[in-house]
Each structure stands twice: as C-alpha cells, then as structure tokens.
Amino acid sequence: MIWVFSIGAIVVATIGSIFLNAKSPRSVRHRKKFILELNINRLAKELQATSGPKIAILGQPGAGKSSLLKNMTGNKVVPIPMIGTQTDATNWASDAGCNLLSRYKKYIFADVPGYDTASHPASIFLASFPFELFDTLILVIHGKLHSADERIFRKIHKSGRRFHITKSFSDSNDQMQRLAISKDIVTRLSLPTSHPVLFFSNRTGEGIKSVFDAISTAR
Amino acid sequence: MSIINNAENIKRLLNKELNVKVSVALFGQPGSGKSSLVNKIVGQKVAEVGVETDKTVEAAEYEAKGLRFVDLPGYGTKNFPKETYFERFNIPKFDLFLCVTSGKLHQADTEFFQELIKLNKVCIFVVNKHDELWEDGVKIEELEKRKIEDITRHAGQEIRIVFTSCKLDTGLNTLDEEIYNNLSEAKRERWARGAKAYSLNFLKEKEAASEKHVVLMAAAAAANGLNPIPGADIAIDFGILLELFREIREDFGLDDDALSDLKHSSIPAIATLANNAVEYATKEGLLILLKRFSSRATVKQFSKYVPVIGQVIAAGLGFAITLKVGNSYLDDAYKLAEEILKRRLQSK
C-alpha cells in the first residue's frame, strides 16, 4: 500500500514542478542571463560599426561608474546614464533593445552594468564581454578588491588594451589609507608597484578630471 | 539540603550560564565593513580592520564576553562551493545572521539569504557605511527608501534592515536592539551584558542582566568559604568576587583607558567612583569594601533568591555581604558607564 502512495506522491510532485517551473525565479534568472548575453553580443556588433575612441567603464555594482561618466563629461554625455542606489540601476538584463553606448564629443562610452549581481553574473562578462574591441578600459574599484575584480582584470590585461585602475569614494580615504590601498590593489593585480591608481570622488569631484585626462591624452 | 549540595548547585548554574553564548554569523562582500561592525558591537578591538584585502580563506572567528562572531567567507566561490557550504560552516547552529552590505547587493549575498530563509533563520540586513550613502540632489530619506525597496525586492519579502555607520556611530543602537529582540530569553541576557550600549535604554538593559549574574556569583563566593573576612566571623571566596568585578568592568566597557580618563573627570563624584572601581579591583581594595559591608550586613532571608541558590546560602550572612558588595560594584560601574555614554551622546 505504502509504495503505491509514494509513487503517487512522486507523480504529483513532478507534475507540480513542471507547472511551477514556468514562473519560478530560476527561469526568470535564465531569461535575464539570456538577454544579457544578447546585449553583449549586440555591443560587439555596435562597437565594430562605430569609429572613435571607445572606452569601457567596468566595476562592481555601486562602484560609481555611471556617476563617473556623468561627472567626467559635465552631464553632457548622451544618453545620460541612469544613476541609482538600487542594484542594477544600469541594466542590460531585462530589455534586449536597451541602449548600450553613450557619446560625448568624439568619445564612445560603454557604461557597463556592475558585474556579480544576481542578474549580471561575472561569469557572463568573463565569457563574452568584448574587451578587445575597446581602446581604453577603466576599472572602477569601490572598497576592497573582490575576486570578480581580479578575474575581470585578468581579461582586461590579456586584451592588450590600454587600461586605468581607479578607486572611487576617495573622500572616505585619507592619504595613509590611499597609499595602503594603492599598494594592495597593484599587488593583487600583479602590476608593477609604480603603477598609478587614480583616486576620485563623485561626491566632492576630486580626481574626476584626472580620470578624463588619462583617457583623452592617450596617443 | 546541606551547604555542599547548595554549592554544587550554584556551580552547576554558573556553568550553565557560562555556556550560554550568542553566536552571530556575518556575511557580505569584502570591504562592506564586517570587521568594523564586530568591533563596534563588542566595544573592543577584536577583529583586524584594514583597507587592504585579505582574502578570507577560512571563517574568521572572534569571541568576547560570551558573544561569538563568525565572518563567513564567500558563498559559492571556488574554495567554498554551495553544496558543502552549510555543512562545512555548520550554518544551522547560528542564532542569527547579519548580511552586511555597503554598496549594492551581490549575487552571492542574495542567494545565501534565500537559503537562510528556507532554514527559517533570522537574518538582519545591515546597510553599513551609511555615511557613504549619497547622490547628487537626492535627499537621504529618499535614498534610504530606495535602498529598502531594492533589498526587499531582492529578498523577495519584508525584512529587517538597519542602516549603520561605524564612522559616525549611527544605527548601532538600533542594531543592538534588533538583535536582542530576535534572541531567546536566556541569550538576551548574554547579549545585553556583552554588547556595547549605544543608548541609555540599552545600558539599563545591561544593568538588569548583570544583576542576575551578580546574584549567582555572590552566592558562589558565599558558598565557597575560602578566605576569612577579618573582623567578621565568616569566610568567603575573594577570587570569585574579583572575577565578578572584572566581568562587570568588561561588560560596561570600563577598561584601563576609560577608567583613567574618568579619574580626571571634572565631576568629583565621578572621579571618586572611578578611583574606587580601580581600587576595589585588588584584593586589598576588596577587603576594604567587604569590611564596610560586613559591619552593616544583617542576616536576613533573601526569600526571592531561595529558589535559585537554595535556602542555606540565601539565609547566610556571607551571601548578605557578597550580594551587597557585588551590587555596589555594579552600581558604580553603571554610573560610570552612564557618564561615558552621556558624554558621547552630547558630543554628537
């Protein structure tokens, strides 16, 4: 008797799970990942079709990438990036037709959504982001260096493109801390100790100009 | 009941009390300020804080004043795959979890939180570095609201969210109380004694929890007639009382620095209390205190303590003295801690 019931229970559970799967968070996540991949593929095509210095801004969510872009260009970048304290304010994972590139003067910017969130997993960026199609790659680090930062940086380094390491929220760090942070970052990224880390603050405006100078004065 | 049975009973109760520990697990991205938060809660520097990254290769553990904190390493990383994570770090045994974030939410945090919910575990979201929450032209209240909405959306349900700043000492009282409210009765006392008070209310809570501990320690000191009190016809255990004093000082955050600072207080009464707290911490000082109270103590039935510590001890002159001595030290410690806290609240 008991085994009849248990088989019955398994059948019911299986049928139930098939129905539920249609709306489970898992399938939503899969769809988001799919859209993110579509958008990254489209990004590569758009980059190949445009000319001008191409710059990617990469970093953790909330590192201050969008604000940096907005501030660097004196609010004149088109379209103006979406800024917000919420996760995935810059979102490439829900609309397959979303805007991927912004322009300012001759420059073309990709304000890349923060990697390592539920809808923007670092693994997808590592696998398909077209690092080599940019002229300059800017890595924005907020607090401590995460393992995702290291992995992304290895890709940046491997692409052979020009890159700048920046540290946001500089208003929270005094000079002593900055020295320690710079040393820590370059060591972790296996860069020469003399490699500069550009400190900037979206809040005070400090260092914003030097990030832009670093982009614009290149060759 | 003999006095020996009573002494055994008290020893057992003390051991039981000593075994009550509050264990809190923290998770969240590197740099979200977990170590700073632990130091702020304990009120001592137990965790190393630094701007440099040290890759957490194991769970870092800190213990002080019966509070245990475990800083969990990254969930679902190469070193710590999801499949073995819960078993490896014995996740179900923790009383409470703190998800510490200072930027936006990361995939690992969201996923780990979902798993905790399945286990019916209490998890409080701590949005640390509140001082860094800023956006051009947006009011702080609006930013907080957005943050709450964002976390709620990721968590998929209403949850407790506390904003803290270890730089400005804000939100720490709310966190203290939020944790307190989510613990069982026995653990609440432990928490109130161990966690640093950031409000006068919590300091009162701390005093109440300490009072219970004083009763047990006083009874233990009275039951163990080791050292005779000169001039009085009784013997008690000085060591237990000195240990009690040390615990009281630690629970109220009265370390050497704090006390030497208070000794120079412009309020004479406070300076005297600080001097006494230091003096009574020695055997010679304790003797002075004991003599003072033993001349005044009378044998009287502390009937309310009988169920806890037993008839024989509760009725004894020794307990009458040790309880008075313990409570008087606790009173002084409370007043000193209150003075420190008031000063700190005023300077804000």
Interface residues (C-beta under 8 A of the other chain):
Chain A: P25 Q60 P61 G62 A63 S67 I83 G84 T85 Q86 T87 D88 G114 D116 T117 A118 P121 H142 G143 K144 L145 H146 S147 F169 S172 N173 Q177 A180 I181 K183 D184 R188 N202 R203
Chain B: Q29 P30 G31 S32 G50 V51 E52 T53 K55 G74 T77 S102 G103 K104 L105 H106 Q107 A108 T110 E111 K129 D131 E132 L133 W134 E135 D136 L143 R146 K147 E149 D150 H154 G156
